[in-house]
Amino acid sequence: MEITYTNQQLGVPDVPTIPYIEGDGIGPEIWAASQQVMDAAVQKAYQGTRHIEWKEVLAGEKAFSKTGSWLPDETLAAFQTYRVGIKGPLTTPIGDGIRSLNVALRQTLDLFVCLRPVRWFSGVPAPVKHPEKVNMVIFRENTEDIYAGIEFELGKAETDKFRHFLIQEMGITKVRFPESTAFGVKPISKEGSERLIRAAIRYAISNHLPSVTLVHKGNIMKYTEGAFKNWGYKIAENEFSDAVFCWPTYLEIKKKNGKTAADEALANAKKQEKVIVKDVITDAFLQESLLHPDDHSVIATMNLNGDYISDQLAACVGGIGIAPGANINYDTGHAIFEATHGTAPDIAGTGKANPSSLLLSGVLMLDYLGWSEAGQLIERALEALMAEGKMTADLFSQTDHATLLTTSTYADELIKQIETAK
Ligand code: NAI
């Protein structure tokens, strides 16, 4: 049955149909493991009153060999209709018009939030001293910025036209070497920024999280990244005034009535469990998130910053290979949950693949459906396994005294944990 979406609320039947793409390379192995574990968790949590009806849809190499298309229309139609789906990694086809299947999926469904929660699992080897202090949820804007793909290559006629427009018509004199410059355009819109920041603030409020940090480089890029910050504060004040306390308010009180009064107002807001909305310049954030990661909770940022930040934070918790992700349109409810790593062709078929990224994306999906009891069972099972040092080859190789599991025995162990959970 189809999942519905009205007034920002998903309507999830007891037996929702969920389309999935198993993916290329290690995709089939990690999908098989993840599906079994998710089914076991749903069964345990709801004792047969709920289950997922999985519907395979094709994309990537499997789609190409069966249908001649890398991304058949039926696949896009299934994600449109059933609203929530999940996917393994896909090979990026070379030279036939599609830049990336992932980008095509995101654009078609206008999945404007790239959601990346980052937390540490006890037992996972991490490069920082206190990985347990890293617990953040990144809202990365997914459709705009320098990643929009508006680029002009050196030597092309269109580039000459663009250069002419900039220099002759706009009177721009700042291009250092005009004749040998390629160009990229950075679109940052009010609508695009607002919908991303709105989703981040709503998420913080409904999950009782302490803060939203707007990360930007607005000190240099005033009209794009600076505007992102300003629109963010405006939307927080205009739409969530009862539930948030914004940093500019703190500064205003401080200016008028002194630091003690401002600190008091901030303490009061925290006591009332208001979400503190603040901002940090990107380079400072990259330092701060290493030095004081527990100062930040939900992060709202643009596409390029978000790309860097997601991987840096995932690396802090040793989780670059196990980090989950989702692409979501919070206005229509459409969402695709996905492993964040690639197809790992070097280990495909060897049983070495770690299914945790896809599985944790499944946990995110279960939470999104409101089936968090099942998601928690999986998270607790993963915590137990990692704490016991039962690991797949990627993490095993970095740990002393661990037990090596294959992709499928890892799933078996997780299912055992789930079935015997109290
Ligand atoms: P990759 O993430 O596939 O592999 C990088 C390294 O990490 C390899 O050594 C691989 O063995 C290891 N690795 C990745 N996932 C693992 C897992 N679950 N368990 C254990 N080890 C794991 O990145 P690469 O090699 O750059 O890309 C391969 C293909 O994947 C390319 O076609 C690329 O375009 C595609 N790709 C697809 C993505 C997606 O569908 N979301 C994301 C990134 C890459």
Boltz pocket constraint, residues with backbone or C-beta under 6 A from the ligand:
constraints:
  - pocket:
      binder: B
      contacts: [[A, 26], [A, 30], [A, 88], [A, 89], [A, 90], [A, 91], [A, 92], [A, 102], [A, 321], [A, 338], [A, 339], [A, 340], [A, 341], [A, 342], [A, 343], [A, 344], [A, 345], [A, 346], [A, 347], [A, 352], [A, 353], [A, 354], [A, 355], [A, 356], [A, 357], [A, 394]]
      max_distance: 6.0
